[in-house]
Amino acid sequence: MNALRHHAVSTIEISDTAQNIAKNLDALQAYASKIRAMSASGATQKIIVTGTQYQKDQDILAVWAAGSGQTVGINGAKASQVEPG
């Protein structure tokens, strides 16, 4: 996170476990415009979020889902929370 807070950094790629990325979605969302790619360093390629998290963190989840084989699962969501905008 320190690198993302640095004003001189224009873009960055992140590689970490899916679990750590999921745990830090809100913080990563704040810097989504600086994150050009994300990848999972472990075997798990799926992040599970709630409907509320999906709505709140859409930008960073889109970066995650753009990675090869990486997916987002949504649990406990209303249809209105996951409809395409």
C-alpha positions in Angstrom: 0.0 0.0 0.0 2.9 2.4 0.6 3.8 2.4 -3.1 0.2 3.3 -4.0 0.2 6.2 -1.6 3.3 7.6 -3.3 2.4 10.5 -5.6 5.2 9.7 -8.0 3.7 6.3 -8.8 1.4 6.5 -11.9 0.6 2.8 -12.3 1.4 -0.4 -10.5 0.8 -4.1 -10.9 -0.1 -6.2 -7.8 0.6 -9.8 -7.2 -0.6 -11.4 -3.9 -2.8 -14.2 -2.7 -6.5 -13.9 -3.6 -7.2 -13.9 0.2 -5.0 -10.9 0.8 -6.4 -9.0 -2.1 -10.0 -9.7 -1.0 -9.1 -8.6 2.5 -7.9 -5.3 1.2 -10.5 -4.5 -1.5 -11.7 -1.3 0.1 -8.2 0.1 0.3 -7.3 -1.0 -3.2 -10.5 0.5 -4.6 -9.3 3.9 -3.5 -6.3 3.5 -5.8 -8.0 1.6 -8.7 -7.0 4.2 -11.2 -3.3 3.5 -10.5 -3.6 -0.3 -10.6 -3.2 -1.6 -14.1 -3.1 -5.3 -13.4 -3.6 -7.8 -10.5 -2.6 -11.4 -10.3 -3.0 -14.2 -7.7 0.3 -15.7 -6.4 -1.4 -18.8 -5.1 -3.6 -21.5 -6.5 -6.9 -19.7 -5.7 -8.0 -17.5 -8.5 -11.4 -16.5 -7.2 -12.5 -13.7 -4.8 -15.8 -14.0 -3.1 -17.6 -10.8 -2.1 -21.0 -9.7 -0.8 -23.4 -7.7 -2.9 -22.5 -4.6 -1.0 -18.8 -5.1 -1.6 -19.5 -5.8 -5.3 -21.3 -2.4 -5.6 -18.7 -0.5 -3.6 -15.5 -2.0 -5.1 -16.5 -2.4 -8.8 -13.5 -0.6 -10.2 -10.9 -2.8 -8.5 -13.0 -6.0 -9.0 -12.9 -5.2 -12.8 -9.1 -5.0 -12.7 -9.0 -8.3 -10.8 -11.4 -10.0 -13.2 -9.4 -8.9 -16.2 -6.6 -11.2 -15.0 -6.1 -14.6 -16.7 -8.5 -17.1 -15.1 -9.4 -14.8 -12.2 -13.1 -14.6 -11.2 -15.3 -12.9 -8.8 -18.1 -14.7 -6.9 -20.9 -12.9 -5.2 -22.7 -14.3 -2.1 -25.9 -12.9 -0.5 -26.7 -10.3 -3.1 -30.0 -9.0 -4.4 -30.5 -9.0 -8.1 -30.4 -5.2 -8.1 -26.9 -5.2 -6.6 -25.4 -7.2 -9.4 -27.2 -6.0 -12.5 -25.0 -4.4 -15.1 -24.9 -0.6 -14.7 
